[in-house]
Amino acid sequence: GVDQVLPVQVGSYSWLVSFKKWELSGEDRRCCITTVLLSSKNKTVADGLTWTHVHQTWLHGAAASDSTTWFF
């Protein structure tokens, strides 16, 4: 799940969105703070936003159990 979503407009066409992402791995619950830079330049509402950068910081020493590639 996702919670604590905080969107901040940082430019005319740019948004920085931060949120906590929770995952289950077996019985363990893991959390990471995810920060995404989004762009609306040359986009319509129907097009959505372009994800230009994603950064994840795992909390309490938790890390992804593998190096799975993420597709957005």
Distance bins in CASP14 RR format, pairs under 12 A and 6 or more apart:
PFRMAT RR
TARGET T0000
AUTHOR 0000-0000-0000
RMODE 2
METHOD distances of the structure
MODEL  1
1 19 0 0 0 0 1 0 0 0 0 0 0
1 20 0 0 0 0 1 0 0 0 0 0 0
1 21 1 0 0 1 0 0 0 0 0 0 0
1 22 1 0 1 0 0 0 0 0 0 0 0
1 23 1 0 0 1 0 0 0 0 0 0 0
1 24 0 0 0 0 1 0 0 0 0 0 0
1 29 0 0 0 0 0 1 0 0 0 0 0
1 30 0 0 0 0 0 1 0 0 0 0 0
1 31 0 0 0 0 1 0 0 0 0 0 0
1 32 0 0 0 0 0 1 0 0 0 0 0
1 34 0 0 0 0 0 1 0 0 0 0 0
2 17 0 0 0 0 0 1 0 0 0 0 0
2 18 0 0 0 0 0 1 0 0 0 0 0
2 19 1 0 1 0 0 0 0 0 0 0 0
2 20 1 0 0 1 0 0 0 0 0 0 0
2 21 1 0 1 0 0 0 0 0 0 0 0
2 22 1 0 0 1 0 0 0 0 0 0 0
2 23 0 0 0 0 0 1 0 0 0 0 0
2 31 0 0 0 0 0 1 0 0 0 0 0
2 32 0 0 0 0 0 1 0 0 0 0 0
2 33 0 0 0 0 0 1 0 0 0 0 0
2 34 0 0 0 0 1 0 0 0 0 0 0
2 36 0 0 0 0 0 1 0 0 0 0 0
3 18 0 0 0 0 0 1 0 0 0 0 0
3 19 1 0 0 1 0 0 0 0 0 0 0
3 20 1 0 1 0 0 0 0 0 0 0 0
3 21 0 0 0 0 1 0 0 0 0 0 0
3 22 1 0 0 1 0 0 0 0 0 0 0
3 31 0 0 0 0 1 0 0 0 0 0 0
3 33 0 0 0 0 0 1 0 0 0 0 0
3 34 0 0 0 0 0 1 0 0 0 0 0
4 17 0 0 0 0 0 1 0 0 0 0 0
4 18 1 0 0 1 0 0 0 0 0 0 0
4 19 1 0 1 0 0 0 0 0 0 0 0
4 20 1 0 1 0 0 0 0 0 0 0 0
4 21 0 0 0 0 1 0 0 0 0 0 0
4 22 0 0 0 0 0 1 0 0 0 0 0
4 31 0 0 0 0 0 1 0 0 0 0 0
4 32 0 0 0 0 0 1 0 0 0 0 0
4 33 0 0 0 0 1 0 0 0 0 0 0
4 34 0 0 0 0 0 1 0 0 0 0 0
4 35 0 0 0 0 0 1 0 0 0 0 0
5 15 0 0 0 0 0 1 0 0 0 0 0
5 16 0 0 0 0 0 1 0 0 0 0 0
5 17 1 0 0 1 0 0 0 0 0 0 0
5 18 1 0 0 1 0 0 0 0 0 0 0
5 19 1 0 1 0 0 0 0 0 0 0 0
5 20 0 0 0 0 1 0 0 0 0 0 0
5 21 0 0 0 0 0 1 0 0 0 0 0
5 33 0 0 0 0 0 1 0 0 0 0 0
5 34 0 0 0 0 1 0 0 0 0 0 0
5 35 0 0 0 0 0 1 0 0 0 0 0
5 36 0 0 0 0 0 1 0 0 0 0 0
6 15 0 0 0 0 0 1 0 0 0 0 0
6 16 0 0 0 0 1 0 0 0 0 0 0
6 17 1 0 0 1 0 0 0 0 0 0 0
6 18 1 0 1 0 0 0 0 0 0 0 0
6 19 1 0 0 1 0 0 0 0 0 0 0
6 20 0 0 0 0 1 0 0 0 0 0 0
6 33 0 0 0 0 0 1 0 0 0 0 0
6 34 0 0 0 0 0 1 0 0 0 0 0
6 35 0 0 0 0 1 0 0 0 0 0 0
6 36 0 0 0 0 0 1 0 0 0 0 0
7 14 0 0 0 0 0 1 0 0 0 0 0
7 15 1 0 1 0 0 0 0 0 0 0 0
7 16 1 0 0 1 0 0 0 0 0 0 0
7 17 1 0 1 0 0 0 0 0 0 0 0
7 18 0 0 0 0 1 0 0 0 0 0 0
7 19 0 0 0 0 1 0 0 0 0 0 0
7 35 0 0 0 0 0 1 0 0 0 0 0
7 36 0 0 0 0 1 0 0 0 0 0 0
7 37 0 0 0 0 0 1 0 0 0 0 0
7 38 0 0 0 0 1 0 0 0 0 0 0
7 40 0 0 0 0 0 1 0 0 0 0 0
7 49 0 0 0 0 0 1 0 0 0 0 0
8 14 0 0 0 0 1 0 0 0 0 0 0
8 15 1 0 0 1 0 0 0 0 0 0 0
8 16 1 0 1 0 0 0 0 0 0 0 0
8 17 1 0 0 1 0 0 0 0 0 0 0
8 18 1 0 0 1 0 0 0 0 0 0 0
8 19 0 0 0 0 0 1 0 0 0 0 0
8 35 0 0 0 0 0 1 0 0 0 0 0
8 36 0 0 0 0 0 1 0 0 0 0 0
8 37 0 0 0 0 0 1 0 0 0 0 0
8 38 0 0 0 0 0 1 0 0 0 0 0
9 15 1 0 1 0 0 0 0 0 0 0 0
9 16 0 0 0 0 1 0 0 0 0 0 0
9 17 0 0 0 0 0 1 0 0 0 0 0
9 37 0 0 0 0 0 1 0 0 0 0 0
9 38 0 0 0 0 1 0 0 0 0 0 0
9 39 0 0 0 0 0 1 0 0 0 0 0
9 40 0 0 0 0 1 0 0 0 0 0 0
9 49 0 0 0 0 0 1 0 0 0 0 0
10 16 1 0 1 0 0 0 0 0 0 0 0
10 17 0 0 0 0 0 1 0 0 0 0 0
10 18 0 0 0 0 0 1 0 0 0 0 0
10 35 0 0 0 0 0 1 0 0 0 0 0
10 36 0 0 0 0 0 1 0 0 0 0 0
10 37 1 0 0 1 0 0 0 0 0 0 0
10 38 0 0 0 0 1 0 0 0 0 0 0
10 39 0 0 0 0 0 1 0 0 0 0 0
10 40 0 0 0 0 0 1 0 0 0 0 0
10 52 0 0 0 0 0 1 0 0 0 0 0
10 53 0 0 0 0 0 1 0 0 0 0 0
11 37 0 0 0 0 0 1 0 0 0 0 0
11 38 0 0 0 0 0 1 0 0 0 0 0
11 39 0 0 0 0 1 0 0 0 0 0 0
11 40 0 0 0 0 1 0 0 0 0 0 0
11 41 0 0 0 0 1 0 0 0 0 0 0
12 39 0 0 0 0 0 1 0 0 0 0 0
12 40 0 0 0 0 1 0 0 0 0 0 0
12 41 0 0 0 0 1 0 0 0 0 0 0
12 42 0 0 0 0 0 1 0 0 0 0 0
13 37 0 0 0 0 0 1 0 0 0 0 0
13 38 0 0 0 0 1 0 0 0 0 0 0
13 39 1 0 1 0 0 0 0 0 0 0 0
13 40 1 0 1 0 0 0 0 0 0 0 0
13 41 1 1 0 0 0 0 0 0 0 0 0
13 42 0 0 0 0 1 0 0 0 0 0 0
13 43 0 0 0 0 1 0 0 0 0 0 0
13 49 0 0 0 0 1 0 0 0 0 0 0
13 50 0 0 0 0 1 0 0 0 0 0 0
13 52 0 0 0 0 0 1 0 0 0 0 0
14 36 0 0 0 0 0 1 0 0 0 0 0
14 37 1 0 0 1 0 0 0 0 0 0 0
14 38 1 0 0 1 0 0 0 0 0 0 0
14 39 1 0 1 0 0 0 0 0 0 0 0
14 40 1 0 0 1 0 0 0 0 0 0 0
14 41 1 0 0 1 0 0 0 0 0 0 0
14 43 0 0 0 0 0 1 0 0 0 0 0
14 49 0 0 0 0 1 0 0 0 0 0 0
14 50 0 0 0 0 0 1 0 0 0 0 0
14 51 0 0 0 0 0 1 0 0 0 0 0
14 52 0 0 0 0 1 0 0 0 0 0 0
14 53 0 0 0 0 0 1 0 0 0 0 0
15 35 0 0 0 0 0 1 0 0 0 0 0
15 36 0 0 0 0 1 0 0 0 0 0 0
15 37 1 0 0 1 0 0 0 0 0 0 0
15 38 1 0 1 0 0 0 0 0 0 0 0
15 39 1 0 0 1 0 0 0 0 0 0 0
15 40 1 0 0 1 0 0 0 0 0 0 0
15 41 0 0 0 0 0 1 0 0 0 0 0
15 43 0 0 0 0 0 1 0 0 0 0 0
15 48 0 0 0 0 0 1 0 0 0 0 0
15 49 1 0 0 1 0 0 0 0 0 0 0
15 50 0 0 0 0 0 1 0 0 0 0 0
15 51 0 0 0 0 0 1 0 0 0 0 0
15 52 0 0 0 0 0 1 0 0 0 0 0
15 53 0 0 0 0 0 1 0 0 0 0 0
16 34 0 0 0 0 0 1 0 0 0 0 0
16 35 1 0 0 1 0 0 0 0 0 0 0
16 36 1 0 0 1 0 0 0 0 0 0 0
16 37 1 0 1 0 0 0 0 0 0 0 0
16 38 1 0 0 1 0 0 0 0 0 0 0
16 39 0 0 0 0 0 1 0 0 0 0 0
16 49 0 0 0 0 0 1 0 0 0 0 0
16 51 0 0 0 0 0 1 0 0 0 0 0
16 52 0 0 0 0 0 1 0 0 0 0 0
16 53 0 0 0 0 1 0 0 0 0 0 0
16 54 0 0 0 0 0 1 0 0 0 0 0
16 55 0 0 0 0 0 1 0 0 0 0 0
17 33 0 0 0 0 0 1 0 0 0 0 0
17 34 0 0 0 0 1 0 0 0 0 0 0
17 35 1 0 0 1 0 0 0 0 0 0 0
17 36 1 0 1 0 0 0 0 0 0 0 0
17 37 0 0 0 0 1 0 0 0 0 0 0
17 38 1 0 0 1 0 0 0 0 0 0 0
17 39 0 0 0 0 0 1 0 0 0 0 0
17 49 0 0 0 0 1 0 0 0 0 0 0
17 51 0 0 0 0 1 0 0 0 0 0 0
17 52 0 0 0 0 0 1 0 0 0 0 0
17 53 0 0 0 0 0 1 0 0 0 0 0
17 54 0 0 0 0 0 1 0 0 0 0 0
17 55 0 0 0 0 0 1 0 0 0 0 0
18 32 0 0 0 0 0 1 0 0 0 0 0
18 33 1 0 0 1 0 0 0 0 0 0 0
18 34 1 0 0 1 0 0 0 0 0 0 0
18 35 1 0 1 0 0 0 0 0 0 0 0
18 36 1 0 0 1 0 0 0 0 0 0 0
18 37 0 0 0 0 0 1 0 0 0 0 0
18 38 0 0 0 0 0 1 0 0 0 0 0
18 54 0 0 0 0 0 1 0 0 0 0 0
18 55 0 0 0 0 1 0 0 0 0 0 0
18 56 0 0 0 0 0 1 0 0 0 0 0
18 57 0 0 0 0 0 1 0 0 0 0 0
19 31 0 0 0 0 0 1 0 0 0 0 0
19 32 0 0 0 0 1 0 0 0 0 0 0
19 33 1 0 0 1 0 0 0 0 0 0 0
19 34 1 0 1 0 0 0 0 0 0 0 0
19 35 0 0 0 0 1 0 0 0 0 0 0
19 36 0 0 0 0 1 0 0 0 0 0 0
19 54 0 0 0 0 0 1 0 0 0 0 0
19 55 0 0 0 0 0 1 0 0 0 0 0
19 56 0 0 0 0 0 1 0 0 0 0 0
19 57 0 0 0 0 0 1 0 0 0 0 0
20 29 0 0 0 0 0 1 0 0 0 0 0
20 30 0 0 0 0 0 1 0 0 0 0 0
20 31 1 0 1 0 0 0 0 0 0 0 0
20 32 1 0 0 1 0 0 0 0 0 0 0
20 33 1 0 1 0 0 0 0 0 0 0 0
20 34 1 0 0 1 0 0 0 0 0 0 0
20 35 0 0 0 0 0 1 0 0 0 0 0
20 56 0 0 0 0 0 1 0 0 0 0 0
20 57 0 0 0 0 0 1 0 0 0 0 0
20 58 0 0 0 0 0 1 0 0 0 0 0
20 59 0 0 0 0 1 0 0 0 0 0 0
21 29 0 0 0 0 0 1 0 0 0 0 0
21 30 0 0 0 0 1 0 0 0 0 0 0
21 31 1 0 0 1 0 0 0 0 0 0 0
21 32 1 0 1 0 0 0 0 0 0 0 0
21 33 1 0 0 1 0 0 0 0 0 0 0
21 34 1 0 1 0 0 0 0 0 0 0 0
21 35 0 0 0 0 0 1 0 0 0 0 0
21 36 0 0 0 0 0 1 0 0 0 0 0
21 54 0 0 0 0 0 1 0 0 0 0 0
21 55 0 0 0 0 0 1 0 0 0 0 0
21 56 1 0 0 1 0 0 0 0 0 0 0
21 57 0 0 0 0 0 1 0 0 0 0 0
21 58 0 0 0 0 1 0 0 0 0 0 0
21 59 0 0 0 0 0 1 0 0 0 0 0
21 62 0 0 0 0 0 1 0 0 0 0 0
21 64 0 0 0 0 0 1 0 0 0 0 0
21 70 0 0 0 0 0 1 0 0 0 0 0
22 28 0 0 0 0 0 1 0 0 0 0 0
22 29 1 0 0 1 0 0 0 0 0 0 0
22 30 1 0 0 1 0 0 0 0 0 0 0
22 31 1 0 1 0 0 0 0 0 0 0 0
22 32 0 0 0 0 1 0 0 0 0 0 0
22 33 0 0 0 0 0 1 0 0 0 0 0
22 34 0 0 0 0 0 1 0 0 0 0 0
22 58 0 0 0 0 0 1 0 0 0 0 0
22 59 0 0 0 0 0 1 0 0 0 0 0
22 62 0 0 0 0 0 1 0 0 0 0 0
23 29 1 0 0 1 0 0 0 0 0 0 0
23 30 1 0 1 0 0 0 0 0 0 0 0
23 31 1 0 0 1 0 0 0 0 0 0 0
23 32 1 0 0 1 0 0 0 0 0 0 0
23 34 0 0 0 0 0 1 0 0 0 0 0
23 56 0 0 0 0 0 1 0 0 0 0 0
23 58 0 0 0 0 1 0 0 0 0 0 0
23 59 0 0 0 0 0 1 0 0 0 0 0
23 62 0 0 0 0 1 0 0 0 0 0 0
23 63 0 0 0 0 0 1 0 0 0 0 0
23 64 0 0 0 0 1 0 0 0 0 0 0
23 65 0 0 0 0 1 0 0 0 0 0 0
23 66 0 0 0 0 0 1 0 0 0 0 0
23 68 0 0 0 0 0 1 0 0 0 0 0
23 70 0 0 0 0 0 1 0 0 0 0 0
24 30 1 0 0 1 0 0 0 0 0 0 0
24 31 0 0 0 0 0 1 0 0 0 0 0
24 62 0 0 0 0 0 1 0 0 0 0 0
24 65 0 0 0 0 0 1 0 0 0 0 0
25 31 0 0 0 0 0 1 0 0 0 0 0
25 32 0 0 0 0 0 1 0 0 0 0 0
25 58 0 0 0 0 0 1 0 0 0 0 0
25 62 0 0 0 0 1 0 0 0 0 0 0
25 63 0 0 0 0 0 1 0 0 0 0 0
25 64 0 0 0 0 1 0 0 0 0 0 0
25 65 1 0 1 0 0 0 0 0 0 0 0
25 66 0 0 0 0 1 0 0 0 0 0 0
25 68 0 0 0 0 0 1 0 0 0 0 0
26 65 0 0 0 0 1 0 0 0 0 0 0
28 58 0 0 0 0 0 1 0 0 0 0 0
28 60 0 0 0 0 0 1 0 0 0 0 0
28 61 0 0 0 0 0 1 0 0 0 0 0
28 62 1 0 0 1 0 0 0 0 0 0 0
28 63 0 0 0 0 0 1 0 0 0 0 0
28 64 0 0 0 0 0 1 0 0 0 0 0
28 65 0 0 0 0 1 0 0 0 0 0 0
29 59 0 0 0 0 0 1 0 0 0 0 0
29 60 0 0 0 0 0 1 0 0 0 0 0
29 62 0 0 0 0 1 0 0 0 0 0 0
30 56 0 0 0 0 0 1 0 0 0 0 0
30 57 0 0 0 0 0 1 0 0 0 0 0
30 58 1 0 0 1 0 0 0 0 0 0 0
30 59 1 0 0 1 0 0 0 0 0 0 0
30 60 0 0 0 0 1 0 0 0 0 0 0
30 61 0 0 0 0 1 0 0 0 0 0 0
30 62 1 0 1 0 0 0 0 0 0 0 0
30 63 0 0 0 0 1 0 0 0 0 0 0
30 64 0 0 0 0 1 0 0 0 0 0 0
30 65 0 0 0 0 1 0 0 0 0 0 0
31 56 0 0 0 0 0 1 0 0 0 0 0
31 57 0 0 0 0 1 0 0 0 0 0 0
31 58 1 0 0 1 0 0 0 0 0 0 0
31 59 1 0 1 0 0 0 0 0 0 0 0
31 60 1 0 0 1 0 0 0 0 0 0 0
31 61 0 0 0 0 0 1 0 0 0 0 0
31 62 1 0 0 1 0 0 0 0 0 0 0
31 63 0 0 0 0 0 1 0 0 0 0 0
31 64 0 0 0 0 0 1 0 0 0 0 0
32 54 0 0 0 0 0 1 0 0 0 0 0
32 55 0 0 0 0 1 0 0 0 0 0 0
32 56 1 0 1 0 0 0 0 0 0 0 0
32 57 1 0 0 1 0 0 0 0 0 0 0
32 58 1 0 1 0 0 0 0 0 0 0 0
32 59 1 0 0 1 0 0 0 0 0 0 0
32 60 0 0 0 0 0 1 0 0 0 0 0
32 61 0 0 0 0 0 1 0 0 0 0 0
32 62 1 0 0 1 0 0 0 0 0 0 0
32 63 0 0 0 0 1 0 0 0 0 0 0
32 64 0 0 0 0 1 0 0 0 0 0 0
32 70 0 0 0 0 0 1 0 0 0 0 0
33 54 0 0 0 0 0 1 0 0 0 0 0
33 55 0 0 0 0 1 0 0 0 0 0 0
33 56 1 0 0 1 0 0 0 0 0 0 0
33 57 1 0 1 0 0 0 0 0 0 0 0
33 58 0 0 0 0 1 0 0 0 0 0 0
33 59 1 0 0 1 0 0 0 0 0 0 0
33 60 0 0 0 0 0 1 0 0 0 0 0
33 62 0 0 0 0 0 1 0 0 0 0 0
34 51 0 0 0 0 0 1 0 0 0 0 0
34 53 0 0 0 0 0 1 0 0 0 0 0
34 54 1 0 0 1 0 0 0 0 0 0 0
34 55 1 0 0 1 0 0 0 0 0 0 0
34 56 1 0 1 0 0 0 0 0 0 0 0
34 57 0 0 0 0 1 0 0 0 0 0 0
34 58 0 0 0 0 0 1 0 0 0 0 0
34 59 0 0 0 0 0 1 0 0 0 0 0
34 64 0 0 0 0 0 1 0 0 0 0 0
34 70 0 0 0 0 0 1 0 0 0 0 0
34 72 0 0 0 0 0 1 0 0 0 0 0
35 51 0 0 0 0 0 1 0 0 0 0 0
35 52 0 0 0 0 0 1 0 0 0 0 0
35 53 0 0 0 0 1 0 0 0 0 0 0
35 54 1 0 0 1 0 0 0 0 0 0 0
35 55 1 0 1 0 0 0 0 0 0 0 0
35 56 1 0 0 1 0 0 0 0 0 0 0
35 57 1 0 0 1 0 0 0 0 0 0 0
36 49 0 0 0 0 1 0 0 0 0 0 0
36 50 0 0 0 0 0 1 0 0 0 0 0
36 51 1 0 1 0 0 0 0 0 0 0 0
36 52 0 0 0 0 1 0 0 0 0 0 0
36 53 1 0 0 1 0 0 0 0 0 0 0
36 54 1 0 1 0 0 0 0 0 0 0 0
36 55 1 0 0 1 0 0 0 0 0 0 0
36 56 0 0 0 0 1 0 0 0 0 0 0
36 70 0 0 0 0 0 1 0 0 0 0 0
36 72 0 0 0 0 1 0 0 0 0 0 0
37 49 0 0 0 0 1 0 0 0 0 0 0
37 50 0 0 0 0 1 0 0 0 0 0 0
37 51 1 0 0 1 0 0 0 0 0 0 0
37 52 1 0 1 0 0 0 0 0 0 0 0
37 53 1 0 1 0 0 0 0 0 0 0 0
37 54 1 0 0 1 0 0 0 0 0 0 0
37 55 0 0 0 0 1 0 0 0 0 0 0
37 72 0 0 0 0 0 1 0 0 0 0 0
38 47 0 0 0 0 0 1 0 0 0 0 0
38 48 0 0 0 0 1 0 0 0 0 0 0
38 49 1 0 1 0 0 0 0 0 0 0 0
38 50 1 0 0 1 0 0 0 0 0 0 0
38 51 1 0 0 1 0 0 0 0 0 0 0
38 52 1 0 0 1 0 0 0 0 0 0 0
38 53 0 0 0 0 1 0 0 0 0 0 0
38 54 0 0 0 0 1 0 0 0 0 0 0
38 72 0 0 0 0 0 1 0 0 0 0 0
39 47 0 0 0 0 0 1 0 0 0 0 0
39 48 0 0 0 0 1 0 0 0 0 0 0
39 49 1 0 0 1 0 0 0 0 0 0 0
39 50 1 0 1 0 0 0 0 0 0 0 0
39 51 0 0 0 0 1 0 0 0 0 0 0
39 52 1 0 1 0 0 0 0 0 0 0 0
39 53 0 0 0 0 1 0 0 0 0 0 0
40 46 0 0 0 0 0 1 0 0 0 0 0
40 47 0 0 0 0 1 0 0 0 0 0 0
40 48 1 0 0 1 0 0 0 0 0 0 0
40 49 1 0 1 0 0 0 0 0 0 0 0
40 50 1 0 0 1 0 0 0 0 0 0 0
40 51 0 0 0 0 0 1 0 0 0 0 0
40 52 0 0 0 0 0 1 0 0 0 0 0
41 47 0 0 0 0 0 1 0 0 0 0 0
41 48 0 0 0 0 0 1 0 0 0 0 0
41 49 0 0 0 0 1 0 0 0 0 0 0
41 50 1 0 0 1 0 0 0 0 0 0 0
41 52 0 0 0 0 1 0 0 0 0 0 0
42 48 0 0 0 0 0 1 0 0 0 0 0
42 49 0 0 0 0 0 1 0 0 0 0 0
42 50 0 0 0 0 1 0 0 0 0 0 0
43 49 1 0 0 1 0 0 0 0 0 0 0
43 50 1 0 0 1 0 0 0 0 0 0 0
43 51 0 0 0 0 0 1 0 0 0 0 0
43 52 0 0 0 0 0 1 0 0 0 0 0
48 72 0 0 0 0 0 1 0 0 0 0 0
49 72 0 0 0 0 0 1 0 0 0 0 0
50 72 0 0 0 0 1 0 0 0 0 0 0
51 70 0 0 0 0 0 1 0 0 0 0 0
51 71 0 0 0 0 0 1 0 0 0 0 0
51 72 1 0 1 0 0 0 0 0 0 0 0
52 72 0 0 0 0 0 1 0 0 0 0 0
53 72 0 0 0 0 0 1 0 0 0 0 0
54 69 0 0 0 0 0 1 0 0 0 0 0
54 70 1 0 0 1 0 0 0 0 0 0 0
54 71 0 0 0 0 0 1 0 0 0 0 0
54 72 1 0 0 1 0 0 0 0 0 0 0
55 70 0 0 0 0 0 1 0 0 0 0 0
56 62 0 0 0 0 0 1 0 0 0 0 0
56 63 0 0 0 0 1 0 0 0 0 0 0
56 64 0 0 0 0 1 0 0 0 0 0 0
56 68 0 0 0 0 0 1 0 0 0 0 0
56 70 0 0 0 0 1 0 0 0 0 0 0
57 63 0 0 0 0 0 1 0 0 0 0 0
57 64 0 0 0 0 0 1 0 0 0 0 0
58 64 1 0 0 1 0 0 0 0 0 0 0
58 65 0 0 0 0 0 1 0 0 0 0 0
64 70 0 0 0 0 1 0 0 0 0 0 0
END
